Amino acid sequence: MDVELIEIRDFLACHPPFDLLPDDTLERLPRKLAVRYFRRGSSFPPEGQEGEPLLYIVRRGAVELRDPEGELLDKLGEGDICPLRCGLAGPAATYSGVTVEDTLVYELPCAEVAALRAGHEAFAEHFDHSVTERLRRAIDALKEGPATGVGLMTIRVGDLIERPLVAASPGTSIREAARIMTDHRVSSLVVIDGERLVGMITDRDLRSRCIVAGLSPEEPVARIMTEKLHTTSVDTLGFQALIAMTRLNVHHLPVEREGRVVGVVSTSDFVRIQSANSVYLVGDIHKARNLEVLVQISAKVPELQVQLVTSGATADQVGQAVSAITDALTSRLLDLAEAELGPPPVPYAWLAGGSQARREQSSHSDQDNALLIADHMKPDDDAWFAALAKYVNDGLNACGYVYCPGEVMASNPKWRQPLRMWRKYFTTWINRPEPMALMLASVFFDLRPVRDPEGMFEELQEHILENSRANRIFIAYMAANALKHQPPLGFFRNFVLIHGGEHNHTFDLKHRGTVPIIDLVRVHALAAGLPQVNTLERIEAVAAHGGLSREGAANLSDALEFIATLRIRHQGKQLRGGEAADNFLAPDTLSPLERGHLRDAFLLIAGLQASLGQRYQTGRFS
């Protein structure tokens, strides 16, 4: 094979779907291609062309594709294909294009494309599936790829139940309930009135609520049972149940099938499947007696992230697990602080912001938090809250959650305020969306209470959502600000990389990948006045509200999950190698197929950003 044909073969081997073909087929393919040159401004594909239809592969140059109304639909650059004349583009066959610079293409007869499709299934699937379908298949491949037999990602809760339901009625005596638990060798007992779940008791309840409290064992079990219960379904994935138990700090969950309790799943059931996970870390955190122990426990978080990634966890699952541990560390530090400082002078709420609030953390992110204090606090009370904030912020830093570079922490007096001041803050930010307010939006418009016994945050959140929903100018400014983070695609769909410095020839998967989605979805949620904070939950809520089409919402969820999972896999590899985790990925470390899927995800984001910009005419607010 001469040098020119070798160069063509190597070019095809680097671009989908030709990268899916075996080597011997790629060796023969260049001889079947023709080369054609188009001057800038030429119709594309050429009009009035006679002879067999052709598939076009862009070698150099650029092409714009537009619909019959002249709307720009796509831009083709090096390595992209145009299958309009081969009947493979569906409705796109009515679209037309124009070269926007001098362009060189390879032409492949559609008959040859059909033969390749008939002989190579993977090649055929590239044309058979839309961008949406290809991305969903890529996510499935990511979930399946690194799995190592850890079953919590696939096993259902119903499959963990090994014994029939052990239950009693509310009138059963405490003594009899203890006998039932002993006879059946169980650590919990479900209390059912007829067919309705009304409560549950555990070994701990028998000790603390009966024996220690001096209650007669002849009293009904209803006296010591826990009434407000969280339940799970037989169809819930084991990992999801595990996350729920971690978040709630409970060791038993009643399991329901079609509204009826059929059993109880406990932490001991998970031990059989997975020996190290967030439930046990959270349990250790709640028992820790000092900061030194918390530091030792938090050092295990990177290892947990590696284990989760290796077991096939998605970014959402890792984020839920890591954020639950951060919540537990924060809560325990608050306990230790109160033990040292004494009880709070007035009620307060400790608020998490940013990725912790969204439950999207990776191990040892920097901290974002704030204090919401009851309005009847006195000036002298701030000394107590300043000490509390310093204790917790210093403790989190010692545990690996470094101080926020922008000082968005409760130890900063500006972010340690009574409810009336927080209401004033948000009113000002919404009515006068200045640059600083927009910069703070990524933290303070994503808030979640870690501790809030009086429910004060609910009142503040209602104020935020009511005012943001009603202020279209504020939403337009938020939209314009959201569009400042663009996916790393050049004008002609090539990846835009960092040049020079420590991260040469990489792009930032966080600020150029996940952040554009998080920002975009936040705008839609605030515009609709929706309370959800987690990005996937926001996407679902926005779609239900009508702010996104079902297809657009599904595309956005898939794009987020694909990019974010690539990010946590990249970090997992670094952590396994003893390196500090970062967000900078070199495209060369991905397979051609993964690069194609990543390009699909970035294109979906860019398209939805363009739609957001048009909706709010963001050019006026940039």
C-alpha positions in Angstrom: 0.0 0.0 0.0 1.4 3.4 -1.0 2.0 6.2 1.5 -1.2 8.1 0.6 -3.5 5.1 1.1 -1.8 4.3 4.4 -2.5 7.9 5.5 -6.1 7.6 4.5 -6.4 4.2 6.4 -4.9 5.7 9.5 -7.2 8.7 9.3 -10.3 6.4 9.1 -9.1 4.2 11.9 -9.2 7.2 14.2 -12.8 8.3 13.5 -16.1 6.6 14.2 -17.7 4.5 12.8 -14.7 3.3 10.8 -12.7 2.7 14.0 -15.2 -0.1 14.6 -14.0 -2.0 11.5 -11.4 -4.8 11.6 -7.9 -4.2 10.3 -8.2 -6.2 7.2 -11.3 -4.3 6.1 -9.7 -1.0 6.8 -6.7 -2.0 4.7 -9.0 -2.5 1.7 -11.3 0.5 2.2 -9.0 3.4 1.0 -9.0 2.0 -2.6 -12.8 2.4 -2.7 -12.7 6.1 -1.8 -12.6 9.1 -4.1 -11.2 12.5 -3.1 -13.1 15.7 -3.8 -12.5 19.4 -3.2 -15.2 22.0 -2.5 -14.5 25.8 -2.5 -15.9 27.9 0.3 -19.6 28.6 -0.2 -20.3 25.5 -2.3 -23.6 23.6 -1.8 -23.1 20.4 0.1 -23.8 17.7 -0.9 -23.5 19.0 -4.4 -26.8 19.8 -6.1 -27.8 18.0 -9.3 -25.2 15.2 -8.9 -25.9 12.2 -11.2 -24.7 8.7 -10.6 -24.7 6.5 -7.5 -25.3 8.2 -4.2 -22.3 8.8 -1.9 -21.4 9.1 1.8 -19.1 12.0 2.5 -16.3 12.0 5.1 -14.8 15.4 5.9 -11.0 15.3 5.7 -10.4 19.0 6.1 -12.6 22.1 6.2 -16.0 22.8 7.6 -19.7 22.4 6.5 -22.9 23.9 8.0 -26.1 21.8 7.8 -29.5 23.7 7.9 -33.1 22.7 7.8 -35.6 23.9 5.1 -36.2 27.0 7.2 -32.6 27.9 7.3 -32.0 27.1 10.9 -28.5 25.8 11.7 -28.6 22.2 12.9 -25.1 20.9 12.8 -21.5 21.7 11.9 -19.3 19.1 10.3 -15.5 19.2 10.8 -12.6 16.9 10.4 -13.6 13.2 10.7 -17.4 13.8 10.6 -19.6 12.0 8.1 -22.5 13.2 6.0 -24.8 10.3 5.2 -27.7 12.4 3.7 -27.6 10.7 0.3 -27.4 7.1 1.6 -30.8 7.1 3.2 -29.3 6.8 6.7 -30.2 10.1 8.2 -34.0 9.8 8.5 -35.6 13.2 8.4 -32.2 14.8 7.9 -32.4 13.8 4.3 -34.3 17.0 3.7 -31.5 19.1 5.1 -29.0 21.0 3.0 -25.5 22.3 3.7 -22.9 24.7 2.6 -19.1 24.7 3.0 -18.0 27.6 5.2 -14.4 27.2 4.2 -12.4 25.3 1.5 -13.2 21.7 2.2 -11.7 18.3 1.2 -13.8 15.2 1.5 -13.6 11.5 0.9 -16.5 10.0 -1.1 -17.6 6.4 -0.4 -20.4 4.9 -2.6 -23.5 4.1 -0.5 -23.5 0.6 -1.9 -20.1 0.1 -0.1 -21.6 1.5 3.1 -24.4 -1.0 2.8 -22.0 -3.9 2.4 -20.0 -2.7 5.4 -23.2 -2.5 7.5 -24.2 -6.0 6.4 -20.8 -7.5 7.3 -20.1 -5.6 10.5 -22.7 -5.3 13.3 -21.0 -2.6 15.3 -20.5 -0.4 12.2 -24.2 -0.9 11.3 -25.4 0.1 14.8 -23.7 3.5 14.5 -26.2 4.4 11.8 -29.1 2.5 13.3 -29.0 4.4 16.5 -29.5 8.1 17.2 -27.1 10.2 19.2 -29.5 9.7 22.2 -29.4 5.9 21.8 -25.7 5.8 21.3 -25.1 7.7 24.5 -27.4 5.5 26.5 -25.6 2.4 25.2 -22.3 4.1 26.2 -23.6 4.6 29.7 -24.6 1.0 29.9 -21.1 0.0 28.7 -19.5 2.2 31.4 -21.6 0.6 34.1 -20.8 -2.9 32.9 -17.2 -2.5 32.0 -15.3 -2.3 35.3 -17.6 -4.5 37.4 -15.8 -7.0 39.6 -18.6 -9.0 41.1 -19.8 -6.6 43.8 -23.5 -7.3 43.6 -25.0 -4.2 45.3 -25.2 -2.4 41.9 -27.5 -5.1 40.5 -29.1 -7.1 43.3 -32.6 -6.1 44.4 -33.6 -5.6 48.0 -36.2 -8.4 47.7 -33.4 -10.9 47.0 -31.6 -10.0 50.2 -34.6 -11.1 52.4 -33.8 -14.6 53.7 -36.5 -15.1 56.2 -40.3 -14.7 56.4 -41.7 -11.5 58.0 -41.5 -11.4 61.8 -44.2 -9.1 63.1 -46.5 -8.3 66.1 -49.6 -6.2 66.7 -49.4 -2.9 68.6 -51.0 -4.5 71.7 -48.4 -7.2 72.0 -46.5 -6.8 75.3 -42.9 -5.8 75.3 -42.0 -9.1 77.0 -43.8 -11.1 74.3 -42.2 -9.0 71.6 -38.7 -9.8 73.0 -39.6 -13.5 73.2 -40.6 -13.4 69.5 -37.4 -11.7 68.5 -35.3 -14.2 70.5 -37.2 -17.3 69.1 -36.7 -16.0 65.5 -33.2 -14.8 66.1 -33.9 -11.3 64.6 -32.7 -7.9 65.8 -35.9 -6.1 64.8 -39.7 -6.6 64.9 -42.2 -5.0 62.6 -45.4 -3.8 64.2 -48.5 -4.2 62.0 -52.1 -3.2 62.7 -54.2 -5.4 60.3 -52.2 -5.0 57.1 -50.9 -1.5 57.9 -47.3 -0.9 59.0 -47.5 1.2 62.1 -44.0 0.9 63.7 -40.9 -1.2 64.4 -38.7 -2.0 67.4 -35.1 -3.1 67.6 -32.8 -4.6 70.2 -31.7 -1.0 70.9 -35.3 0.1 71.6 -35.7 -2.8 74.1 -32.6 -1.6 76.0 -33.0 2.2 75.9 -36.7 2.6 75.9 -37.8 -0.2 78.2 -35.0 -1.5 80.5 -33.1 1.8 81.0 -36.3 3.8 81.1 -37.7 1.5 83.8 -40.8 0.7 81.7 -42.7 -2.4 82.6 -42.2 -5.3 80.1 -46.0 -5.9 80.3 -46.7 -2.5 78.6 -47.8 -2.8 74.9 -45.0 -2.7 72.3 -46.6 0.5 70.9 -45.1 2.4 73.9 -41.5 1.9 72.6 -41.9 1.4 68.8 -40.6 3.9 66.3 -43.6 5.2 64.3 -42.2 7.4 61.6 -40.5 4.8 59.4 -38.8 5.0 56.1 -39.4 2.0 53.8 -38.0 0.6 50.6 -39.4 -1.6 47.8 -38.5 -5.1 46.9 -37.4 -3.7 43.5 -35.0 -1.1 44.9 -31.4 -1.8 44.0 -29.3 -2.8 47.0 -27.0 0.1 46.5 -29.9 2.6 46.6 -31.2 1.0 49.9 -27.7 1.2 51.3 -27.5 4.9 50.5 -30.9 5.5 52.1 -29.7 3.8 55.3 -26.5 5.8 55.2 -28.3 9.1 54.9 -30.8 8.2 57.6 -28.3 6.6 59.9 -30.5 3.5 60.4 -29.7 -0.2 60.4 -33.1 -1.6 59.4 -35.5 -0.8 56.6 -38.9 -2.4 56.2 -39.4 -3.8 52.7 -42.7 -3.5 50.8 -44.2 -5.2 47.9 -47.3 -3.4 46.4 -47.8 -1.5 49.6 -47.5 -4.5 52.0 -44.6 -5.2 54.2 -42.9 -8.4 53.3 -39.7 -8.3 55.4 -36.9 -6.2 56.8 -33.4 -5.6 55.3 -30.6 -4.8 57.7 -26.9 -3.8 57.6 -26.0 -7.4 58.3 -27.7 -8.4 55.1 -25.3 -6.2 53.2 -22.3 -7.6 54.9 -22.8 -10.8 53.0 -22.6 -8.9 49.7 -20.1 -6.1 50.4 -17.7 -5.8 53.3 -16.7 -2.1 53.1 -19.1 0.6 52.3 -20.5 4.0 53.3 -22.9 2.5 55.9 -20.1 1.3 58.1 -18.1 4.5 57.7 -21.1 6.5 58.7 -21.7 4.2 61.7 -18.1 4.7 62.8 -18.4 8.5 62.4 -21.5 8.7 64.7 -19.6 6.7 67.4 -16.4 8.8 67.1 -15.4 10.6 70.3 -13.0 13.1 69.0 -11.6 14.8 65.9 -8.6 12.5 65.7 -10.9 9.5 65.1 -12.9 11.4 62.5 -9.7 12.3 60.6 -8.8 8.6 60.6 -12.2 7.6 59.2 -12.2 10.3 56.6 -8.9 9.1 55.2 -10.8 6.0 54.0 -13.1 8.1 51.7 -10.8 8.0 48.7 -10.5 4.2 49.1 -14.3 4.0 49.2 -14.6 6.0 46.0 -12.1 3.7 44.3 -14.0 0.6 45.5 -17.3 2.1 44.2 -15.8 2.9 40.8 -14.3 -0.5 40.5 -17.6 -2.1 41.4 -19.3 -0.3 38.5 -20.9 2.6 40.4 -22.1 5.6 38.4 -21.2 9.1 39.2 -24.6 9.6 40.8 -24.1 6.6 43.1 -20.6 7.8 44.1 -21.9 11.3 44.7 -24.7 10.0 46.9 -22.3 7.9 49.0 -19.5 10.4 49.4 -22.0 13.2 50.3 -23.7 11.0 52.9 -20.3 10.6 54.6 -19.6 14.4 54.4 -23.0 15.0 56.0 -22.2 12.5 58.8 -18.8 14.1 59.4 -20.5 17.5 59.6 -23.2 16.3 61.9 -20.7 14.6 64.3 -18.5 17.8 64.4 -21.6 19.8 65.3 -22.3 17.3 68.1 -18.7 17.5 69.4 -18.8 21.3 69.2 -22.0 21.6 71.2 -20.6 19.2 73.8 -17.7 21.6 74.2 -19.5 24.9 73.9 -22.8 24.0 75.5 -26.3 24.2 74.0 -27.0 26.8 71.3 -28.5 30.1 72.6 -31.1 30.0 69.9 -32.1 27.4 67.2 -29.9 27.3 64.1 -29.6 25.4 60.8 -26.3 24.2 59.3 -26.6 24.5 55.5 -24.4 22.7 53.0 -23.9 24.3 49.6 -22.6 23.4 46.2 -21.8 19.8 45.4 -22.5 18.5 48.9 -26.0 20.1 48.8 -26.6 18.5 45.5 -25.3 15.1 46.8 -22.7 15.1 43.9 -19.4 15.2 45.8 -16.3 13.3 45.0 -13.8 12.5 47.8 -12.5 15.4 49.8 -14.0 18.3 47.8 -13.5 21.8 49.3 -16.2 22.9 51.7 -19.1 25.3 51.1 -21.5 25.9 54.0 -23.4 28.5 55.9 -25.3 29.1 59.2 -28.9 30.1 59.3 -29.8 31.4 62.8 -33.2 32.1 64.4 -34.2 35.8 64.2 -34.5 36.3 67.9 -30.7 35.8 68.4 -29.0 38.6 70.4 -25.8 40.3 69.3 -23.9 38.5 72.0 -25.1 35.1 70.7 -22.8 35.4 67.6 -19.8 34.6 69.7 -21.2 31.1 70.3 -22.0 30.6 66.7 -18.6 31.9 65.6 -17.0 29.3 67.8 -19.3 26.6 66.4 -18.5 27.5 62.9 -14.7 27.6 63.5 -14.8 24.2 65.2 -16.7 22.6 62.3 -14.8 24.4 59.5 -11.5 23.5 61.1 -12.6 20.0 61.7 -13.7 19.5 58.1 -10.4 20.9 56.9 -8.5 18.4 59.1 -10.7 15.7 57.6 -9.6 16.6 54.1 -12.4 19.0 53.1 -10.2 22.0 52.5 -11.3 25.5 53.3 -13.3 27.2 50.5 -10.9 29.4 48.5 -13.6 32.0 48.3 -14.4 31.8 52.1 -18.0 30.6 51.5 -18.1 29.1 54.9 -20.0 29.5 58.2 -16.8 30.9 59.8 -17.1 33.9 57.6 -19.5 36.3 59.4 -21.1 37.3 56.1 -22.5 33.7 55.8 -23.5 33.3 59.4 -26.7 35.3 59.7 -30.2 35.3 61.0 -33.1 34.3 58.8 -34.2 37.9 58.1 -30.7 38.7 56.8 -30.7 35.7 54.5 -34.0 36.7 53.1 -32.6 40.1 52.5 -29.6 38.6 50.8 -31.6 36.6 48.3 -34.1 39.4 47.7 -31.1 41.7 46.7 -29.4 39.1 44.6 -32.6 38.4 42.7 -33.7 42.0 42.2 -30.2 43.2 41.4 -28.4 40.3 39.7 -24.9 41.9 39.8 -21.8 39.9 38.9 -21.0 38.9 42.5 -24.5 37.6 43.0 -24.3 35.5 39.9 -21.0 34.1 41.0 -22.4 33.1 44.3 -25.4 31.5 42.6 -23.6 28.2 42.1 -23.4 27.8 45.9 -26.3 29.7 47.5 -29.0 28.7 45.0 -28.0 25.1 45.8 -28.5 24.8 49.5 -29.6 21.8 51.7 -29.8 21.6 55.5 -27.6 19.1 57.2 -29.0 20.0 60.6 -32.2 22.0 61.0 -34.3 20.8 64.0 -36.7 23.8 63.7 -37.2 23.5 59.9 -36.1 27.1 59.3 -34.6 26.4 55.9 -38.0 25.5 54.5 -39.2 29.1 55.0 -36.0 30.5 53.4 -36.3 28.2 50.4 -40.0 29.2 49.8 -38.8 32.8 49.8 -36.1 32.0 47.3 -38.3 30.1 44.9 -41.2 32.5 45.1 -39.0 35.5 44.2 -36.8 33.8 41.6 -39.8 32.3 39.7 -41.5 35.7 39.5 -38.4 37.6 38.2 -37.8 36.9 34.5 -34.9 39.4 34.3 -33.1 37.6 37.1 -33.6 34.3 35.3 -32.3 35.8 32.1 -29.1 37.0 33.9 -28.8 33.5 35.4 -29.1 32.0 32.0 -26.5 34.3 30.5 -24.1 33.4 33.3 -24.8 29.7 32.9 -23.7 29.9 29.2 -20.3 31.2 30.2 -19.3 27.6 30.8 -19.2 26.0 27.4 -18.4 22.3 26.5 -14.9 22.0 25.1 -15.8 21.8 21.4 -14.3 24.0 18.8 -16.3 25.6 16.0 -15.9 22.5 14.0 -16.5 19.9 16.7 -12.9 19.2 17.6 -12.0 19.1 21.3 -10.6 22.4 22.6 -7.6 21.5 24.9 -5.6 23.4 27.4 -2.2 24.3 26.0 0.8 24.6 28.2 1.3 24.3 31.9 0.6 21.4 34.2 -2.5 20.2 32.4 -1.2 20.5 28.8 -3.4 18.8 26.1 -6.3 18.0 28.5 -9.7 19.5 29.1 -11.5 20.1 32.4 -14.3 17.5 32.7 -15.8 19.4 35.6 -15.9 23.1 34.5 -16.3 22.3 30.8 -18.4 19.1 31.2 -20.6 18.7 34.3 -20.8 22.4 35.4 -22.5 23.5 32.1 -25.3 20.9 32.8 -25.6 21.8 36.5 -25.8 25.5 35.6 -28.3 25.0 32.8 -30.6 22.8 34.9 -30.4 25.2 37.9 -31.8 28.0 35.6 -34.7 25.8 34.5 -35.5 24.8 38.1 -35.4 28.3 39.5 -37.6 29.5 36.6 -40.2 27.0 37.5 -39.8 27.5 41.3 -38.9 23.8 41.9 -37.3 22.8 45.3 -35.1 19.9 44.0 -31.3 20.5 44.4 -29.7 17.3 43.0 -29.2 17.8 39.3 -30.7 14.5 38.1 -33.7 15.1 40.3 -34.0 18.6 39.0 -33.9 17.4 35.4 -36.8 15.0 36.1 -38.8 17.7 37.9 -38.2 20.3 35.2 -39.4 17.8 32.5 -42.5 17.0 34.6 -43.2 20.8 34.9 -42.8 21.2 31.1 -39.5 23.2 31.1 -37.8 20.5 29.1 -39.2 17.9 26.7 -39.0 14.3 27.9 -36.5 13.6 25.2 -34.4 16.7 26.1 -34.5 15.8 29.7 -33.4 12.2 29.0 -30.6 13.4 26.8 -29.4 15.8 29.4 -29.5 13.1 32.1 -27.5 10.7 29.9 -25.0 13.4 29.0 -24.4 14.2 32.7 -24.1 10.6 33.7 -21.7 9.8 30.9 -19.4 12.8 31.5 -19.5 12.6 35.3 -18.9 8.9 35.2 -15.8 9.4 33.0 -14.7 12.0 35.5 -15.0 9.7 38.6 -13.3 6.8 36.6 -10.5 9.2 35.8 -10.2 10.2 39.5 -10.4 6.5 40.6 -7.5 5.7 38.4 -5.5 8.5 39.9 -6.3 7.5 43.4 -5.3 3.9 42.8 -2.0 5.2 41.6 -1.4 7.3 44.7 -2.0 10.6 42.9 -4.2 13.5 43.9 -7.5 13.4 42.0 -8.3 16.1 39.5 -10.7 16.9 36.7 -8.2 17.1 33.7 -8.7 14.4 31.1 -6.5 13.8 28.1 -8.6 12.7 25.1 -5.8 10.4 24.1 -6.6 8.2 27.1 -10.0 7.4 25.7 -10.8 5.0 22.9 -12.1 6.4 19.6 -15.6 5.2 20.5 -15.5 6.9 23.9 -14.3 10.1 22.2 -17.2 9.9 19.8 -19.7 9.4 22.7 -18.1 12.3 24.6 -18.5 14.5 21.5 -22.1 13.4 21.3 -22.6 14.4 24.9 -21.0 17.8 24.4 -23.1 18.5 21.3 -26.3 17.7 23.3 -25.2 20.2 25.9 -24.3 22.8 23.3 -27.7 22.4 21.7 -29.6 22.8 24.9 -27.5 25.8 25.9 -28.4 27.4 22.5 -32.1 26.8 23.2 -31.8 28.4 26.7 -30.0 31.4 25.2 -32.7 31.9 22.6 -35.5 31.5 25.2 -34.1 34.2 27.4 -32.3 36.3 24.7 -29.2 36.1 26.8 -27.2 38.2 24.4 -28.7 41.3 26.0 -27.4 40.3 29.5 -23.9 39.1 28.7 
